[in-house]
Amino acid sequence: MERKSSEKLFERAKKVLPGGVNSPVRAYRAVGGNPPFIVRGKGCHIWDEDGNEYIDFVGSWGPLILGHSYPPVLNAVSDAMQNGLSFGAPTAVEVDVAELLVSMVPNVDMVRMVNSGTEAVMSAVRVARGVTGRDKIIKFAGCYHGHSDAMLVAAGSGALTQGVPDSAGVPKAAAGDTLTAQYNDLESVRELFAANAEQIAAVIVEPIAANMGVVAPETGFLQGLRQLCDAYGALLIFDEVITGFRLARGGAQEFFDVRADLVTFGKIIGGGMPVGAYAGRREIMEQVAPVGPIYQAGTLSGNPVAMAAGLAQLRILNEHPEYYTQIEAKAKTMADAMRNSAAKHGVPMQVNQMGALLCPYFTDKAVKSYAETKASDLTLFSSYFNGMLARGIYLAPSQFEATFLNVSHTDDDIAAACQAADEVLASL
Ligand SMILES: *Cc1c(COP(=O)(O)O)cnc(C)c1O
């Protein structure tokens, strides 16, 4: 597969963009080689600058659950933009999105739109601190909650891939109130609560940890967090920037039947446009300005074009609950096929899968914790990644990211990916 045009662009890019990219996860540092530059997408297929076609299992890192260039979403954007791009004033579409979101997500009365997942989490954490009058936050090692200072502690994903779990430039004071527990280890949370009683504002968690690969919550883990938060008067924040509208219409709260006090969204709610949101019960959300004392603002928040894209996508998801069972079934098929191929070819591999997310780890032991994700053989992952790319299967270029399935993957696309995986695993 020739990628001369992408190579040339990357040379230009590296001179004017740090590492040639606008987000570190896009660089191929963990897997070697250079990223293809993408020109176009349709359904689950994307094309690069050299005309190579790929089956896409990234989907813009999750937002494109209906696939690329989904006509109702594109039409909504082009209709909205005819009226202007931004007013910095209230528009009807913001109310439409908020009403729909509130109707779909359990335990949520009000929502505030922002422009990214990072902003959503940063704001939700501020709200939790403002509401409780406490400063400390418990997060889990390997969970990613965006790049705000307080959340860049043991942050997983891109940070993990780059081998800089804690960023330079984060003042000790900003990270000092962030306590780190172990995912799927309630005892580690209990100890932090016991040692910091009356000081914990919130526990924030990715209901499915999807920035250390994919690690599902063990039975009772999320329920246990709920109980500990209740016992100590802390808020439970579900960071649903990935799981929101991906696992079920109501997200992880519906899927796992556990209620959070604040929920953060991003990715899917923008339909491919830059959007985030945080939401919660009325008594919590009415603490936010201009009603309450917790300040949070945004010049482009609730941007009408972005809202139109999000509304179109959410409406379709709301009308098609069967999509969730369909993509989950496809993910299961793919995970099973990969497991069979690994067994057949004697490759030590685990495939974790939940909902429309999956992740292969190159180890012979089950992967249920952050520590266990690190047992994966990263050299084998690189070979797997590059073998798949050479066969036109576009995956996230890191062991610590999910493989994202979406509604647009057909049985043929899945079969092609499984066939490619079988060939690659045979060659390892
Ligand atoms: C992607 C992600 C974020 C950050 O969202 P951005 O839009 O990239 O700022 C936060 N939390 C989780 C769980 C994410 O996966």
The ligand as an SDF file (V2000), in Angstrom:
LIG
                    3D

 15 15  0  0  0  0  0  0  0  0999 V2000
  -12.2930   11.2820   24.7100 C   0  0  0  0  0  0  0  0  0  0  0  0
  -12.5870   11.2770   26.1540 C   0  0  0  0  0  0  0  0  0  0  0  0
  -12.5940   12.4640   26.9210 C   0  0  0  0  0  0  0  0  0  0  0  0
  -12.1410   13.7740   26.3500 C   0  0  0  0  0  0  0  0  0  0  0  0
  -12.9400   14.2380   25.3280 O   0  0  0  0  0  0  0  0  0  0  0  0
  -12.3360   15.3110   24.2880 P   0  0  0  0  0  0  0  0  0  0  0  0
  -13.5010   15.6710   23.4390 O   0  0  0  0  0  0  0  0  0  0  0  0
  -11.2290   14.6080   23.5640 O   0  0  0  0  0  0  0  0  0  0  0  0
  -11.8290   16.4500   25.1010 O   0  0  0  0  0  0  0  0  0  0  0  0
  -13.0130   12.3990   28.2300 C   0  0  0  0  0  0  0  0  0  0  0  0
  -13.3950   11.2410   28.7830 N   0  0  0  0  0  0  0  0  0  0  0  0
  -13.3880   10.0810   28.0990 C   0  0  0  0  0  0  0  0  0  0  0  0
  -13.8630    8.8390   28.7680 C   0  0  0  0  0  0  0  0  0  0  0  0
  -12.9510   10.0620   26.7800 C   0  0  0  0  0  0  0  0  0  0  0  0
  -12.8860    8.8960   26.1180 O   0  0  0  0  0  0  0  0  0  0  0  0
  1  2  1  0
  2  3  1  0
  2 14  2  0
  3  4  1  0
  3 10  2  0
  4  5  1  0
  5  6  1  0
  6  7  2  0
  6  8  1  0
  6  9  1  0
 10 11  1  0
 11 12  2  0
 12 13  1  0
 12 14  1  0
 14 15  1  0
M  END
$$$$
